[in-house]
């Protein structure tokens, strides 16, 4: 199992942005309050073992498991993995290997620390990298997942191209997206530019309601958040809650399945021979990580 590192060839995260996410994850690691609020917002759909700070719920985990269509021993990449729960859960369920990366060294360290709860040694590796420039080899992955992270990429078009580049022929990229109802989504054009096809668009009708419940819980527990997380992190969370809440009634959330065509050129056997790795978004798609 690889200790947290920056992948050779990966563009390093901007120091100020990385520091913000490091502070975010460090603050949440000090208290169970945020996890309890997520659990209350999701109810019986909350996968406690995963403990993700995202819209990940049991229905999404089940859908991703089915859509990936991976075989035992293949390689899964968790893009914007945070503290690793989603990728680790999927890798265990599918009996595959895992590489996860995130902009935050603190999050990557937490992911590495908890990986033994899910997988045996040698099955998971984590590193620091950006969505737009991962540093991972072409065609290295039999599956890629990106949950609630693409909306925070500095360049979403480039991020989709980069994640698509990682796919072996026939492999799939699963990414959560959101748009304003009545607007034309950009994902078809982004997929074409990345050489991918849109295989499935699965609606997630309960996702906006989940965020509404969570945001209201944050507001109701504002004093506890300030006490447990500190003024800066609490202010960030409460500001987001007040800003995004009014937009949720018009939000459409989906899980996209994008596939690399089987005929797409890639290095032969690249996915089996990979070495272990050592713009401000608008609020219609932006979600907490």
Secondary structure, 3 states (H helix, E strand, C coil): CECCCECCCCCCCCHHHHHHHHHHHHHHHCCCHHHHHHHHHHHHHCCCCCCCCCCCCHHHHHHHHHHHCCCCCCEEEEECCCCCHHHHHHHHHHCCEEEEEECCHHHHHHHHHHHHHCCCCCCEEEEECECCECCCCCCCEEEEEECCCHHHCCCHHHHHHHHHHCEEEEEEEEEEEEEECCCCCCHHHHHHHCCEEEEEEEECCCHHHHHHHHHHHHHHCHHHHHHHHCHHHHHHHHHHHHHHHCCHHHEEEEEEEEEECCCCCCCCCHHHCCCCCCCCCCCCCCCCC
